[in-house]
Amino acid sequence: MAIFLTIGLIGLLSNPELTFASMIPAFFLQMLLGAFLGWFCGWLMTVIINRLHLEAEDTLFFLSDTETLHEIKQILKLV
């Protein structure tokens, strides 16, 4: 929200014909548009992620090797 206010104030300073009252509708329009786009993109990402079919055996195959598992434990102890 601060960036919209900053850009609006810079616009007021650079263009003396603008008034503070003319900034208010533009500010609310930007807030509503941003809220809608944020909601829509979040909804779309959940739809896309829910359609992905990931199998645990394919992604965690390296943990079946006990030597690799032991190495990971050693690394974690160092951190």
Secondary structure by P-SEA (a helix, b strand, c coil): caaaaaaaaaaaaaccccccccaaaaaaaaaaaaaaaaaaaaaaaaaaaaabbbbccccccccccaaaaaaaaaaaaac
